[in-house]
């Protein structure tokens, strides 16, 4: 990999056991993890473990529930410091550039399965869910399973999104259920068509957290239940302003129209001062929001094609732009106002410079962790850091994807 030289994933057994007996044990107890069908984890390696992806702690929780050390395929964005690279190497992390093909990741995965006869962990969605629903799976996952020809163990995490949503820094204490099942035998992985493997994966990992919570009605206690939800929900449902939502503790309000909501122990919205919440949960709000953004982008395109010169779709001041490659440390480039137009992303600095990235050349745009915007132009990786936690990187990702579609 053209990242840190000499990186080779290792999974030291004694260190893995130490992590399971300390951090893994604390996670299971704090989040009240309940395991369904635990006998499925008696599977002998080599095999592949696949799971839906809802929190940053998923690899550690799942890794503490299976006997063998798991080599997790993880974003190379987590390995850009020596400390994190060293720690993740000890637990066998296999780095993968987000949203773009990476041949060396495949080579390492094949080596773990065939030479080390180990266990590889994959999150086929490629990123954490924003609203608790399983995202569309990366098509290349089924092709990789076909190549490896080993059993596939599935794990479905329920309650994880409500325990630690992607957009939040605050943990909630309720309950997490994890159900294990043998999804494919080695013979099935070898003989089934790629399309069958893909549909089997999608069906096995499908989960809707809001629907599950409606059935289970489990309270998830926290003081800051709604704080930073505007990282996921960036359009006000009443006035349709983009980026006007602000949160504090359990409350969410719009600085444009004054809409005020509160989030309860079940992750549901209620209106304040006698108002009715436009949406009861994040899932329904997000579904409307993405549809609304799509219509907005279409209107913006029409204005641009009509010959008029409209304002940028949106912008955020105080953005810091960094550049690097894969696992290598990022270097600061410039800071200024980040602007999105029909055919480009631009950074306008206070000195009058303008750094532009044509959307036709932008690849693999994604959000790292909660709020770091990343994209590739050629072999160079660019990362944008926003000055405030209420600045949503997700709105940039979704809008760029729509403009490039």
ABEGO torsion letter per residue (X at the ends): XABBBGBBBBBBAAAAAAAAABAAAAAAAAAGBBBBGAAAAABBOBBBBBBBBABAAAAAAAAAABABBBBBBBBAAAAABAAAAAAAAAAGBBBBBBGBBBAAAAAAAAAAAAAAGBBBBBBAAGBBBAAGBBBBBBAAAAAAAAAAGBBBBBBBBBGAAAABBAABABBBBBBBBBBBBBABBAAAAAABBAAAAAAAAAAAABBBAAAAAAAAGBBBBBABAABGAAAABABBAAAGBBGABBBBEABBBBAAAGBBBBBBAAGBBBBBGGBBBABABAAAAAAAAAAAAAAAAAAAAAAAAAGBBBBBABBBBGBBBBBBBEABBBBBABBEBBBBBAABBBBBBAAGBBBBBBAAABBGBBBBEAABBBBBBEABBBBBBBABAABBAAAAAAAAAAAAX
